Amino acid sequence: MSGHYRSYDDDGNPVAVYHLKVLASWSLFGWLLVRRYIKDGWEYSGRVRVGLFRTFYFVNRLSEEGDR
């Protein structure tokens, strides 16, 4: 197997495949990390606060492997 694939829905139409990253960090340092990912072509999806200072940030981008 080559590792390259294309995903299809029930009707046989190709669908987009996304990579999702969860970035766990402390307050402002996490946002600086997210900005670095945005500059590299990732899209900001959201965040979840899991404590007083702890935050999970979510970034995603379209997978090149799913499009081949």
N, C-alpha and C positions, 0 to 999 in steps of 0.2 A: 504494500500500500504506500502511496506517495505522501499521504498526510494532507493532501489538498482535497477539498470537498466542496460541494455546493448544497445548501439546504433548500428544501422545497416545502411548500405548504400542502394541504390536502388536495388542492386543485392542480398541483403541478407547477405553480408559479414560484420562481426563485424568491427567497426572503433574505433580508439583511441579517448578518450575524455580527454581534457586537462583543467586544472585550469589555469587561467591567472590572474596575479596580476599587478596592476599599482601602482608604488611607486612614489609619488610626493615628491620632496625634493629640497634642495638648494645645488648646485654644489657638492663638495667633500663629504658632509654628506650623500648624496644619494648613492654614490658608496660604502660607508662603509656599508650602509643598504643592498645593493644588495649582497655584499660579505657574509653577514650573511645568506641571503636566499640561496645562492649557497652552503654554508656549510651544510644547512639543506636539500639539495637534489633538489632544484629548478634549472632551467636552465635560463641563461640570454638570453633574446630575442632581446633587443635593447633599444634605448633611443630616446627621442624627446626633443629638447630644445624649451622651450616656452617663453623665455624671456632672459634677460641678465644673470641671475643666476639660474632661475627656470628650472628644468629638470624633465621629466617623464621617469622612468625606467620601463621596462616590463620584468617580469619573469614568467615562466610557468613550469608545471610539469604534468605528466600523472596522471589522476584521478584513484584512487582505486575503486571508486564507479562504474565507467563506465566499469571496467574490470570484475566485478562479474556477 
